[in-house]
């Protein structure tokens, strides 16, 4: 398959524009973050990757259970019975 010079030029121009446009964007994102902020973000990522999935799941479950505590257990029983009859 023969590629014309016109299409080769267009492809090269688009590739060059993409490279020139992406390089400054990546350097700006890194330069815009201060060193302490970057350190805090790195610590968050490392601490989340160091904890086990089971520990995180248990913490989340405990937090949800604290919010879901009902004052009246009979109310929960009636809700379960209604859900089972549907």
C-alpha positions as CSV (number, residue, x, y, z in Angstrom):
1,X,0.0,0.0,0.0
2,X,1.4,3.3,-1.0
3,X,1.1,6.3,1.3
4,X,1.1,9.6,-0.4
5,X,3.4,12.4,0.8
6,X,0.4,14.5,1.8
7,X,-0.9,11.9,4.3
8,X,2.6,11.2,5.7
9,X,3.0,15.0,6.2
10,X,-0.4,15.3,7.9
11,X,0.4,12.3,10.2
12,X,3.8,13.8,11.1
13,X,2.3,17.2,11.8
14,X,-0.5,15.8,14.1
15,X,2.1,13.6,16.0
16,X,4.3,16.6,16.5
17,X,1.4,18.8,17.7
18,X,0.4,16.1,20.2
19,X,3.9,15.8,21.6
20,X,4.4,19.5,21.9
21,X,1.0,19.9,23.5
22,X,1.4,17.1,26.0
23,X,4.9,17.8,27.3
24,X,4.1,21.3,28.8
25,X,0.9,20.0,30.3
26,X,2.7,17.3,32.3
27,X,5.4,19.6,33.5
28,X,2.8,22.2,34.7
29,X,0.9,19.7,36.8
30,X,4.0,18.6,38.6
31,X,5.3,22.2,39.1
32,X,2.0,23.4,40.4
33,X,2.1,21.1,43.4
34,X,4.2,22.2,46.4
35,X,6.6,19.8,48.0
36,X,4.6,19.4,51.3
37,X,1.4,18.7,49.4
38,X,3.1,16.2,47.2
39,X,4.6,14.5,50.4
40,X,1.1,14.3,52.0
41,X,-0.4,12.7,48.8
42,X,2.4,10.2,48.7
43,X,1.9,9.3,52.4
44,X,-1.9,8.8,51.8
45,X,-1.2,6.5,48.9
46,X,1.4,4.5,50.8
47,X,-0.8,4.2,53.9
48,X,-3.8,3.0,51.9
49,X,-1.6,0.5,50.1
50,X,-0.1,-0.8,53.4
51,X,-3.4,-1.5,55.1
52,X,-5.1,-4.8,54.2
53,X,-8.4,-4.9,52.4
54,X,-9.9,-6.8,55.3
55,X,-8.9,-4.1,57.8
56,X,-10.3,-1.4,55.6
57,X,-13.5,-3.3,55.0
58,X,-13.9,-3.9,58.8
59,X,-13.4,-0.2,59.5
60,X,-16.0,0.8,56.8
61,X,-18.4,-1.8,58.2
62,X,-18.0,-0.5,61.8
63,X,-18.6,3.1,60.6
64,X,-21.8,2.0,58.8
65,X,-23.0,-0.1,61.8
66,X,-22.6,2.9,64.1
67,X,-24.8,5.0,61.9
68,X,-27.4,2.2,61.5
69,X,-28.0,1.4,65.1
70,X,-31.8,1.4,65.7
71,X,-33.4,2.3,69.0
72,X,-36.2,-0.1,68.6
73,X,-35.3,-3.7,67.7
74,X,-39.0,-4.5,67.1
75,X,-39.0,-2.0,64.3
76,X,-36.2,-3.9,62.6
77,X,-38.0,-7.2,63.0
78,X,-41.2,-5.8,61.4
79,X,-39.2,-4.4,58.5
80,X,-37.6,-7.8,57.9
81,X,-40.9,-9.5,58.0
82,X,-42.4,-7.1,55.5
83,X,-39.5,-7.5,53.2
84,X,-39.7,-11.3,53.4
85,X,-43.4,-11.3,52.5
86,X,-42.9,-9.3,49.3
